[in-house]
């Protein structure tokens, strides 16, 4: 039930930052002084698990005239694992052109070694289909062509990944021939930059300008999200103004309306508990601008937290309910909207109306769900309907027991 009630909220604010709190803490753990053009610090790695089948040697300092890829990964990270064949291909392609790929985890050595014993099933099946009998059969074999390492004290991750304000893995850093950071990004997107760095045709200044602007935007956005969640609206307002004053490229400027919408949504969610009067005023002020999905997400949050024991002003619950119904009358509503309304009516103690809305939720599943997800949605909706019906039956029994007996 809780996951369904949160469906709209997650769709609105979860896509940009998977974990804004963790992201902010990671950013604040450093001064964010690593960027394009920074000198790459030495890498003090504890365990060199593989070194390109002995082609490379463990090192600490970067050798002038050579290019390095320092990539951060983990055994639990699906995209990291999916990037491994590409890293292996890149290392083999550039092996004789002065490029060294170094992948760095911060997990215990035993965890990494156990992972490397796993079969590369997709790679093996593809290879067998193409008649390649010598294709790598385990992740240990696959990654043996480049330097795969782990550094449990996270010193390298702190010096690179966190110092650059990065929040998601896999993440690769290209260190150029003069020991300077040339590029930072997802390893699946580094082919062209790497080739240009190797051939001395890379425009570090142009990329660096855009990257630094993105760093500033990301940092201010994270800070605004955290401030909103903590009810620190002065800091929130200051960060919003900071974002408005940034000198951003056109493509980032084009994204600002969406980002401001996400920030305002997060602020309103926070005000539900911290400033209910302010939340009502904000809903009234911005109601014409808000989409049905946004208001339904707010309703879902109230419903979910109410089920967990939180208390909201009746005026706030009424205002959100009325706004959802008003917008649902003008827009086609999916089951998630009716599910949110059911939760709101339950919070108001109107179980008949809650049951009516939940029946509509079952009859109007989201149209874009895969078959398996649609079946799961229906099951969860029916489970919540039964919960409401059971609650109503229990209430009726209690009322009957409390009523004075006739005669």
C-alpha positions as a Markdown table, in Angstrom:
| # | Residue | x | y | z |
|---|---|---|---|---|
| 1 | Unk | 0.0 | 0.0 | 0.0 |
| 2 | Unk | 2.7 | 2.5 | 1.0 |
| 3 | Unk | 4.5 | 1.9 | -2.3 |
| 4 | Unk | 1.4 | 2.6 | -4.3 |
| 5 | Unk | 0.6 | 5.8 | -2.4 |
| 6 | Unk | 4.1 | 7.0 | -3.0 |
| 7 | Unk | 4.1 | 6.1 | -6.7 |
| 8 | Unk | 3.4 | 9.7 | -8.0 |
| 9 | Unk | 5.8 | 11.3 | -5.6 |
| 10 | Unk | 8.7 | 9.0 | -6.6 |
| 11 | Unk | 8.0 | 9.7 | -10.3 |
| 12 | Unk | 8.2 | 13.5 | -9.6 |
| 13 | Unk | 11.2 | 13.8 | -7.4 |
| 14 | Unk | 13.0 | 10.5 | -7.5 |
| 15 | Unk | 14.4 | 10.6 | -11.0 |
| 16 | Unk | 16.9 | 13.3 | -10.5 |
| 17 | Unk | 18.4 | 12.3 | -7.2 |
| 18 | Unk | 18.0 | 8.7 | -6.0 |
| 19 | Unk | 18.9 | 9.6 | -2.5 |
| 20 | Unk | 19.2 | 13.4 | -2.0 |
| 21 | Unk | 20.1 | 13.2 | 1.7 |
| 22 | Unk | 23.0 | 10.8 | 1.0 |
| 23 | Unk | 24.0 | 12.8 | -2.0 |
| 24 | Unk | 24.2 | 16.0 | 0.1 |
| 25 | Unk | 26.1 | 14.3 | 2.8 |
| 26 | Unk | 28.6 | 13.0 | 0.3 |
| 27 | Unk | 29.0 | 16.5 | -1.2 |
| 28 | Unk | 29.5 | 18.1 | 2.1 |
| 29 | Unk | 32.1 | 15.6 | 3.1 |
| 30 | Unk | 34.5 | 17.4 | 0.8 |
| 31 | Unk | 35.1 | 20.9 | -0.4 |
| 32 | Unk | 34.1 | 19.9 | -4.0 |
| 33 | Unk | 37.4 | 21.2 | -5.2 |
| 34 | Unk | 37.9 | 18.5 | -7.8 |
| 35 | Unk | 36.8 | 19.5 | -11.3 |
| 36 | Unk | 38.0 | 19.6 | -14.9 |
| 37 | Unk | 41.5 | 21.0 | -15.0 |
| 38 | Unk | 42.4 | 19.9 | -11.5 |
| 39 | Unk | 45.6 | 18.1 | -10.9 |
| 40 | Unk | 44.8 | 14.4 | -10.3 |
| 41 | Unk | 45.9 | 13.4 | -6.8 |
| 42 | Unk | 48.0 | 10.2 | -6.4 |
| 43 | Unk | 46.0 | 7.0 | -5.9 |
| 44 | Unk | 46.7 | 5.0 | -2.8 |
| 45 | Unk | 45.0 | 1.8 | -3.5 |
| 46 | Unk | 45.2 | -1.1 | -1.0 |
| 47 | Unk | 44.4 | -4.1 | -3.2 |
| 48 | Unk | 45.3 | -4.5 | -6.8 |
| 49 | Unk | 43.2 | -7.6 | -7.7 |
| 50 | Unk | 44.2 | -7.7 | -11.4 |
| 51 | Unk | 46.8 | -5.8 | -13.4 |
| 52 | Unk | 46.0 | -6.5 | -17.1 |
| 53 | Unk | 47.3 | -10.1 | -16.9 |
| 54 | Unk | 50.6 | -8.6 | -15.6 |
| 55 | Unk | 50.9 | -6.0 | -18.4 |
| 56 | Unk | 50.6 | -3.2 | -15.9 |
| 57 | Unk | 52.1 | -2.6 | -12.4 |
| 58 | Unk | 50.6 | -1.2 | -9.3 |
| 59 | Unk | 51.4 | 2.5 | -9.1 |
| 60 | Unk | 50.7 | 5.5 | -7.0 |
| 61 | Unk | 51.8 | 8.5 | -9.1 |
| 62 | Unk | 50.7 | 9.1 | -12.7 |
| 63 | Unk | 53.4 | 8.9 | -15.3 |
| 64 | Unk | 53.8 | 12.0 | -17.6 |
| 65 | Unk | 52.8 | 11.3 | -21.2 |
| 66 | Unk | 50.4 | 8.5 | -20.4 |
| 67 | Unk | 46.6 | 8.6 | -20.1 |
| 68 | Unk | 44.6 | 7.0 | -17.2 |
| 69 | Unk | 41.0 | 6.1 | -16.7 |
| 70 | Unk | 40.1 | 5.9 | -13.0 |
| 71 | Unk | 36.6 | 4.4 | -12.7 |
| 72 | Unk | 34.6 | 3.8 | -9.5 |
| 73 | Unk | 32.4 | 0.7 | -9.3 |
| 74 | Unk | 30.9 | -1.8 | -6.8 |
| 75 | Unk | 29.8 | -5.4 | -6.9 |
| 76 | Unk | 26.2 | -4.5 | -6.1 |
| 77 | Unk | 25.9 | -1.9 | -8.9 |
| 78 | Unk | 24.2 | -3.3 | -12.0 |
| 79 | Unk | 25.3 | -0.5 | -14.4 |
| 80 | Unk | 28.9 | -0.9 | -13.1 |
| 81 | Unk | 28.8 | -4.6 | -14.0 |
| 82 | Unk | 27.2 | -3.8 | -17.4 |
| 83 | Unk | 30.1 | -1.4 | -18.1 |
| 84 | Unk | 32.8 | -4.0 | -17.6 |
| 85 | Unk | 32.9 | -5.5 | -21.1 |
| 86 | Unk | 33.2 | -2.0 | -22.5 |
| 87 | Unk | 36.1 | -1.2 | -20.1 |
| 88 | Unk | 37.8 | -4.4 | -21.2 |
| 89 | Unk | 37.4 | -3.5 | -24.9 |
| 90 | Unk | 38.7 | 0.0 | -24.3 |
| 91 | Unk | 41.8 | -1.3 | -22.4 |
| 92 | Unk | 42.6 | -3.8 | -25.2 |
| 93 | Unk | 42.1 | -1.1 | -27.9 |
| 94 | Unk | 44.4 | 1.4 | -26.2 |
| 95 | Unk | 46.8 | -1.0 | -24.6 |
| 96 | Unk | 49.7 | 0.0 | -26.9 |
| 97 | Unk | 48.8 | 3.7 | -26.9 |
| 98 | Unk | 49.7 | 4.6 | -23.3 |
| 99 | Unk | 46.3 | 4.2 | -21.7 |
| 100 | Unk | 45.7 | 2.4 | -18.3 |
| 101 | Unk | 42.2 | 1.6 | -17.0 |
| 102 | Unk | 42.0 | 1.4 | -13.2 |
| 103 | Unk | 38.6 | 0.4 | -11.7 |
| 104 | Unk | 38.3 | 1.1 | -7.9 |
| 105 | Unk | 35.8 | -0.4 | -5.5 |
| 106 | Unk | 35.7 | 0.4 | -1.8 |
| 107 | Unk | 34.4 | -3.0 | -0.7 |
| 108 | Unk | 36.3 | -5.7 | 1.3 |
| 109 | Unk | 38.7 | -7.7 | -0.8 |
| 110 | Unk | 36.7 | -10.9 | -0.1 |
| 111 | Unk | 33.6 | -9.4 | -1.5 |
| 112 | Unk | 35.3 | -8.4 | -4.7 |
| 113 | Unk | 37.1 | -11.8 | -5.1 |
| 114 | Unk | 33.8 | -13.7 | -4.5 |
| 115 | Unk | 32.1 | -11.5 | -7.2 |
| 116 | Unk | 34.8 | -12.2 | -9.7 |
| 117 | Unk | 34.0 | -16.0 | -9.5 |
| 118 | Unk | 30.5 | -15.3 | -11.0 |
| 119 | Unk | 29.8 | -16.4 | -14.5 |
| 120 | Unk | 29.4 | -13.8 | -17.2 |
| 121 | Unk | 26.3 | -15.5 | -18.5 |
| 122 | Unk | 25.2 | -12.9 | -21.1 |
| 123 | Unk | 28.7 | -12.6 | -22.5 |
| 124 | Unk | 29.1 | -16.4 | -22.7 |
| 125 | Unk | 25.7 | -16.9 | -24.4 |
| 126 | Unk | 26.5 | -14.2 | -26.9 |
| 127 | Unk | 30.0 | -15.6 | -27.5 |
| 128 | Unk | 28.7 | -19.1 | -28.0 |
| 129 | Unk | 26.2 | -17.9 | -30.5 |
| 130 | Unk | 29.0 | -16.3 | -32.4 |
| 131 | Unk | 31.3 | -19.2 | -32.1 |
| 132 | Unk | 33.8 | -17.5 | -29.8 |
| 133 | Unk | 35.0 | -20.3 | -27.6 |
| 134 | Unk | 37.7 | -18.2 | -25.8 |
| 135 | Unk | 35.3 | -15.6 | -24.5 |
| 136 | Unk | 35.6 | -14.8 | -20.8 |
| 137 | Unk | 33.5 | -17.1 | -18.7 |
| 138 | Unk | 33.8 | -15.3 | -15.3 |
| 139 | Unk | 34.0 | -11.7 | -14.3 |
| 140 | Unk | 37.5 | -12.4 | -13.1 |
| 141 | Unk | 38.5 | -13.4 | -16.6 |
| 142 | Unk | 36.6 | -10.5 | -18.1 |
| 143 | Unk | 38.2 | -7.9 | -16.0 |
| 144 | Unk | 41.7 | -9.4 | -16.0 |
| 145 | Unk | 42.7 | -7.3 | -19.0 |
| 146 | Unk | 42.6 | -4.1 | -17.1 |
| 147 | Unk | 43.5 | -3.0 | -13.5 |
| 148 | Unk | 40.7 | -4.0 | -11.2 |
| 149 | Unk | 41.2 | -2.9 | -7.5 |
| 150 | Unk | 39.5 | -2.3 | -4.2 |
| 151 | Unk | 40.4 | 0.3 | -1.6 |
| 152 | Unk | 38.3 | -0.3 | 1.5 |
| 153 | Unk | 39.4 | 2.9 | 3.3 |
| 154 | Unk | 37.8 | 4.9 | 0.5 |
| 155 | Unk | 40.8 | 7.2 | 0.3 |
| 156 | Unk | 40.8 | 7.3 | -3.5 |
| 157 | Unk | 37.0 | 7.6 | -3.7 |
| 158 | Unk | 37.2 | 10.5 | -1.3 |
| 159 | Unk | 39.9 | 12.2 | -3.4 |
| 160 | Unk | 38.1 | 11.8 | -6.7 |
| 161 | Unk | 34.5 | 10.8 | -6.6 |
| 162 | Unk | 33.4 | 12.8 | -3.5 |
| 163 | Unk | 35.8 | 15.7 | -4.0 |
| 164 | Unk | 34.1 | 16.2 | -7.4 |
| 165 | Unk | 30.6 | 16.1 | -5.9 |
| 166 | Unk | 29.6 | 13.0 | -7.8 |
| 167 | Unk | 26.7 | 10.9 | -6.4 |
| 168 | Unk | 26.3 | 7.9 | -8.6 |
| 169 | Unk | 28.4 | 5.0 | -9.9 |
| 170 | Unk | 29.8 | 3.9 | -12.3 |
| 171 | Unk | 31.8 | 7.1 | -12.6 |
| 172 | Unk | 35.0 | 7.5 | -14.6 |
| 173 | Unk | 37.7 | 10.2 | -14.5 |
| 174 | Unk | 40.1 | 10.6 | -17.5 |
| 175 | Unk | 43.5 | 11.8 | -16.4 |
| 176 | Unk | 45.5 | 13.3 | -19.2 |
| 177 | Unk | 49.1 | 13.2 | -20.2 |
| 178 | Unk | 50.0 | 16.1 | -18.0 |
| 179 | Unk | 48.3 | 14.6 | -14.9 |
| 180 | Unk | 45.2 | 16.8 | -15.2 |
| 181 | Unk | 41.6 | 15.7 | -14.9 |
| 182 | Unk | 40.2 | 16.0 | -18.5 |
| 183 | Unk | 36.8 | 14.4 | -18.2 |
| 184 | Unk | 34.3 | 13.1 | -15.7 |
| 185 | Unk | 31.2 | 11.0 | -16.4 |
| 186 | Unk | 29.6 | 7.6 | -17.1 |
| 187 | Unk | 32.2 | 5.2 | -18.5 |
| 188 | Unk | 29.8 | 4.2 | -21.3 |
| 189 | Unk | 30.1 | 7.8 | -22.6 |
| 190 | Unk | 33.8 | 8.3 | -22.6 |
| 191 | Unk | 34.8 | 6.8 | -26.0 |
| 192 | Unk | 35.0 | 10.1 | -27.9 |
| 193 | Unk | 36.6 | 12.1 | -25.0 |
| 194 | Unk | 39.2 | 9.4 | -24.4 |
| 195 | Unk | 40.2 | 9.2 | -28.1 |
| 196 | Unk | 40.5 | 13.0 | -28.2 |
| 197 | Unk | 42.6 | 13.1 | -25.1 |
| 198 | Unk | 44.9 | 10.4 | -26.5 |
| 199 | Unk | 45.3 | 12.2 | -29.8 |
| 200 | Unk | 45.7 | 15.7 | -28.1 |
| 201 | Unk | 42.6 | 17.1 | -29.7 |
| 202 | Unk | 40.4 | 17.3 | -26.6 |
| 203 | Unk | 38.9 | 20.8 | -25.7 |
| 204 | Unk | 39.4 | 20.7 | -22.0 |
| 205 | Unk | 38.4 | 24.3 | -21.5 |
| 206 | Unk | 35.0 | 24.0 | -23.3 |
| 207 | Unk | 34.1 | 20.8 | -21.5 |
| 208 | Unk | 35.3 | 22.2 | -18.2 |
| 209 | Unk | 33.2 | 25.3 | -18.4 |
| 210 | Unk | 30.0 | 23.3 | -18.9 |
| 211 | Unk | 31.0 | 20.7 | -16.3 |
| 212 | Unk | 31.7 | 23.3 | -13.6 |
| 213 | Unk | 28.3 | 24.9 | -14.3 |
| 214 | Unk | 26.7 | 21.5 | -13.8 |
| 215 | Unk | 28.6 | 21.1 | -10.5 |
| 216 | Unk | 27.3 | 24.4 | -9.3 |
| 217 | Unk | 23.8 | 23.6 | -10.3 |
| 218 | Unk | 23.8 | 20.1 | -8.7 |
| 219 | Unk | 25.3 | 21.4 | -5.5 |
| 220 | Unk | 22.7 | 24.2 | -5.1 |
| 221 | Unk | 19.9 | 21.9 | -6.0 |
| 222 | Unk | 20.9 | 19.3 | -3.5 |
| 223 | Unk | 21.2 | 21.9 | -0.8 |
| 224 | Unk | 17.8 | 23.3 | -1.6 |
| 225 | Unk | 16.2 | 19.8 | -1.4 |
| 226 | Unk | 17.8 | 19.1 | 2.0 |
| 227 | Unk | 16.8 | 22.6 | 3.3 |
| 228 | Unk | 13.2 | 22.0 | 2.2 |
| 229 | Unk | 13.0 | 18.6 | 3.8 |
| 230 | Unk | 14.4 | 20.0 | 7.0 |
| 231 | Unk | 11.9 | 22.9 | 7.0 |
| 232 | Unk | 14.7 | 25.5 | 6.6 |
| 233 | Unk | 12.9 | 27.7 | 4.2 |
| 234 | Unk | 15.3 | 30.6 | 4.5 |
| 235 | Unk | 18.1 | 28.5 | 3.2 |
| 236 | Unk | 15.8 | 27.0 | 0.6 |
| 237 | Unk | 14.9 | 30.4 | -0.7 |
| 238 | Unk | 18.5 | 31.4 | -0.7 |
| 239 | Unk | 19.5 | 28.4 | -2.8 |
| 240 | Unk | 16.7 | 28.9 | -5.2 |
| 241 | Unk | 18.0 | 32.5 | -5.8 |
| 242 | Unk | 21.5 | 31.1 | -6.1 |
| 243 | Unk | 20.4 | 28.8 | -8.9 |
| 244 | Unk | 18.6 | 31.7 | -10.7 |
| 245 | Unk | 21.8 | 33.7 | -10.6 |
| 246 | Unk | 24.1 | 30.9 | -12.1 |
| 247 | Unk | 25.7 | 31.5 | -15.5 |
| 248 | Unk | 24.5 | 28.3 | -17.2 |
| 249 | Unk | 24.7 | 27.1 | -20.8 |
| 250 | Unk | 21.4 | 27.1 | -22.8 |
| 251 | Unk | 20.7 | 23.4 | -22.4 |
| 252 | Unk | 20.9 | 23.8 | -18.6 |
| 253 | Unk | 18.8 | 26.9 | -18.6 |
| 254 | Unk | 16.1 | 25.0 | -20.5 |
| 255 | Unk | 16.0 | 22.4 | -17.6 |
| 256 | Unk | 15.5 | 25.1 | -14.9 |
| 257 | Unk | 11.6 | 25.2 | -15.1 |
| 258 | Unk | 11.5 | 21.4 | -14.4 |
| 259 | Unk | 14.0 | 21.7 | -11.6 |
| 260 | Unk | 12.2 | 24.6 | -10.0 |
| 261 | Unk | 9.0 | 22.6 | -10.2 |
| 262 | Unk | 10.7 | 19.7 | -8.4 |
| 263 | Unk | 12.0 | 22.0 | -5.7 |
| 264 | Unk | 8.7 | 23.7 | -5.1 |
| 265 | Unk | 7.1 | 20.3 | -4.9 |
| 266 | Unk | 9.6 | 19.1 | -2.3 |
| 267 | Unk | 9.1 | 22.3 | -0.3 |
| 268 | Unk | 5.3 | 21.8 | -0.3 |
| 269 | Unk | 5.7 | 18.2 | 0.8 |
| 270 | Unk | 7.8 | 19.5 | 3.8 |
| 271 | Unk | 5.2 | 22.2 | 4.6 |
| 272 | Unk | 2.5 | 19.5 | 5.1 |
| 273 | Unk | 4.0 | 18.7 | 8.5 |
| 274 | Unk | 6.1 | 21.8 | 9.3 |
| 275 | Unk | 3.8 | 24.6 | 8.2 |
| 276 | Unk | 0.3 | 23.3 | 7.4 |
| 277 | Unk | -1.2 | 26.9 | 7.1 |
| 278 | Unk | 1.6 | 27.8 | 4.7 |
| 279 | Unk | 0.9 | 24.6 | 2.7 |
| 280 | Unk | -2.8 | 25.5 | 2.4 |
| 281 | Unk | -1.8 | 29.0 | 1.2 |
| 282 | Unk | 0.7 | 27.7 | -1.3 |
| 283 | Unk | -1.9 | 25.2 | -2.6 |
| 284 | Unk | -4.4 | 28.0 | -3.1 |
| 285 | Unk | -1.8 | 30.3 | -4.7 |
| 286 | Unk | -0.3 | 27.7 | -7.1 |
| 287 | Unk | -3.4 | 25.5 | -7.7 |
| 288 | Unk | -3.8 | 26.7 | -11.3 |
| 289 | Unk | -0.2 | 25.8 | -12.2 |
| 290 | Unk | -0.2 | 22.4 | -10.6 |
| 291 | Unk | -0.8 | 19.2 | -12.5 |
| 292 | Unk | -3.1 | 16.4 | -11.3 |
| 293 | Unk | -0.2 | 14.1 | -10.8 |
| 294 | Unk | 1.6 | 16.6 | -8.5 |
| 295 | Unk | -1.5 | 17.2 | -6.3 |
| 296 | Unk | -2.1 | 13.4 | -6.2 |
| 297 | Unk | 1.5 | 12.9 | -5.0 |
| 298 | Unk | 0.9 | 15.3 | -2.2 |
| 299 | Unk | -2.3 | 13.5 | -1.3 |
| 300 | Unk | -0.5 | 10.1 | -1.4 |
| 301 | Unk | 2.1 | 11.5 | 1.0 |
| 302 | Unk | -0.6 | 12.7 | 3.5 |
| 303 | Unk | -2.4 | 9.3 | 3.2 |
| 304 | Unk | 0.7 | 7.3 | 3.7 |
| 305 | Unk | 2.0 | 9.3 | 6.7 |
| 306 | Unk | -1.5 | 9.2 | 8.2 |
| 307 | Unk | -1.5 | 5.5 | 8.1 |
| 308 | Unk | 1.8 | 5.6 | 10.0 |
| 309 | Unk | 0.3 | 7.6 | 12.8 |
| 310 | Unk | 1.0 | 11.2 | 11.6 |
| 311 | Unk | -1.6 | 13.8 | 12.3 |
| 312 | Unk | -2.5 | 16.5 | 9.8 |
| 313 | Unk | -4.8 | 19.5 | 10.2 |
| 314 | Unk | -8.3 | 18.5 | 8.8 |
| 315 | Unk | -8.3 | 21.8 | 6.8 |
| 316 | Unk | -5.2 | 20.7 | 5.0 |
| 317 | Unk | -6.6 | 17.2 | 4.2 |
| 318 | Unk | -9.8 | 18.8 | 3.0 |
| 319 | Unk | -7.9 | 21.3 | 0.8 |
| 320 | Unk | -5.8 | 18.6 | -0.9 |
| 321 | Unk | -8.8 | 16.3 | -1.4 |
| 322 | Unk | -10.8 | 19.1 | -2.9 |
| 323 | Unk | -8.0 | 20.1 | -5.2 |
| 324 | Unk | -7.4 | 16.5 | -6.5 |
| 325 | Unk | -11.1 | 16.1 | -7.2 |
| 326 | Unk | -11.3 | 19.4 | -8.9 |
| 327 | Unk | -8.4 | 18.6 | -11.2 |
| 328 | Unk | -9.6 | 15.0 | -11.7 |
| 329 | Unk | -12.8 | 16.4 | -13.1 |
| 330 | Unk | -10.9 | 18.1 | -15.9 |
| 331 | Unk | -8.1 | 15.5 | -16.5 |
| 332 | Unk | -8.2 | 11.8 | -17.1 |
| 333 | Unk | -7.4 | 10.2 | -13.8 |
| 334 | Unk | -5.4 | 7.0 | -13.4 |
| 335 | Unk | -5.8 | 4.5 | -10.6 |
| 336 | Unk | -3.0 | 6.1 | -8.6 |
| 337 | Unk | -5.1 | 9.3 | -8.3 |
| 338 | Unk | -8.1 | 7.4 | -7.0 |
| 339 | Unk | -5.8 | 5.4 | -4.6 |
| 340 | Unk | -4.5 | 8.7 | -3.2 |
| 341 | Unk | -8.1 | 9.9 | -2.7 |
| 342 | Unk | -9.0 | 6.7 | -1.0 |
| 343 | Unk | -6.2 | 7.2 | 1.5 |
| 344 | Unk | -7.3 | 10.8 | 2.1 |
| 345 | Unk | -10.9 | 9.8 | 2.7 |
| 346 | Unk | -9.7 | 7.1 | 5.1 |
| 347 | Unk | -7.7 | 9.7 | 6.9 |
| 348 | Unk | -10.9 | 11.8 | 7.2 |
| 349 | Unk | -12.8 | 8.8 | 8.6 |
| 350 | Unk | -15.1 | 8.5 | 5.6 |
| 351 | Unk | -14.7 | 4.8 | 4.8 |
| 352 | Unk | -17.7 | 4.7 | 2.4 |
| 353 | Unk | -16.1 | 7.3 | 0.2 |
| 354 | Unk | -12.6 | 5.7 | 0.6 |
| 355 | Unk | -14.0 | 2.3 | -0.6 |
| 356 | Unk | -15.7 | 4.1 | -3.6 |
| 357 | Unk | -12.4 | 5.7 | -4.6 |
| 358 | Unk | -10.5 | 2.5 | -4.2 |
| 359 | Unk | -12.9 | 0.6 | -6.4 |
| 360 | Unk | -12.3 | 3.3 | -9.1 |
| 361 | Unk | -8.5 | 2.8 | -8.6 |
| 362 | Unk | -8.9 | -0.9 | -9.5 |
| 363 | Unk | -11.1 | 0.0 | -12.5 |
| 364 | Unk | -8.6 | 2.5 | -13.8 |
| 365 | Unk | -5.1 | 1.0 | -13.8 |
| 366 | Unk | -2.2 | 3.1 | -15.2 |
| 367 | Unk | -2.1 | 2.5 | -19.0 |
| 368 | Unk | 1.7 | 2.4 | -19.4 |
| 369 | Unk | 2.5 | -0.5 | -17.0 |
| 370 | Unk | 4.0 | -3.7 | -18.3 |
| 371 | Unk | 1.8 | -6.8 | -17.8 |
| 372 | Unk | 3.7 | -8.0 | -14.7 |
| 373 | Unk | 3.6 | -4.5 | -13.1 |
| 374 | Unk | -0.1 | -4.2 | -14.0 |
| 375 | Unk | -0.9 | -7.5 | -12.2 |
| 376 | Unk | 1.0 | -6.4 | -9.2 |
| 377 | Unk | -0.8 | -3.0 | -9.2 |
| 378 | Unk | -4.1 | -4.7 | -9.3 |
| 379 | Unk | -3.2 | -7.1 | -6.5 |
| 380 | Unk | -2.1 | -4.2 | -4.3 |
| 381 | Unk | -5.1 | -2.2 | -5.0 |
| 382 | Unk | -7.4 | -5.1 | -4.2 |
| 383 | Unk | -5.5 | -5.7 | -1.0 |
| 384 | Unk | -6.1 | -2.1 | 0.1 |
| 385 | Unk | -9.7 | -2.3 | -0.8 |
| 386 | Unk | -10.1 | -5.4 | 1.4 |
| 387 | Unk | -8.4 | -3.5 | 4.2 |
| 388 | Unk | -10.9 | -0.6 | 3.9 |
| 389 | Unk | -13.8 | -3.0 | 3.8 |
| 390 | Unk | -12.5 | -4.9 | 6.9 |
| 391 | Unk | -12.1 | -1.6 | 8.7 |
| 392 | Unk | -15.6 | -0.6 | 7.8 |
| 393 | Unk | -17.0 | -4.0 | 9.0 |
| 394 | Unk | -15.1 | -3.6 | 12.3 |
| 395 | Unk | -16.4 | -0.1 | 12.8 |
| 396 | Unk | -20.0 | -1.3 | 12.2 |
| 397 | Unk | -19.5 | -4.1 | 14.7 |
| 398 | Unk | -18.1 | -1.7 | 17.3 |
| 399 | Unk | -21.0 | 0.7 | 16.7 |
| 400 | Unk | -23.5 | -2.1 | 17.1 |
| 401 | Unk | -21.9 | -3.2 | 20.3 |
| 402 | Unk | -21.9 | 0.3 | 21.7 |
| 403 | Unk | -25.6 | 0.9 | 20.8 |
| 404 | Unk | -28.1 | 0.6 | 23.6 |
| 405 | Unk | -30.1 | -2.7 | 23.4 |
| 406 | Unk | -33.8 | -2.4 | 22.5 |
| 407 | Unk | -36.2 | -2.9 | 25.4 |
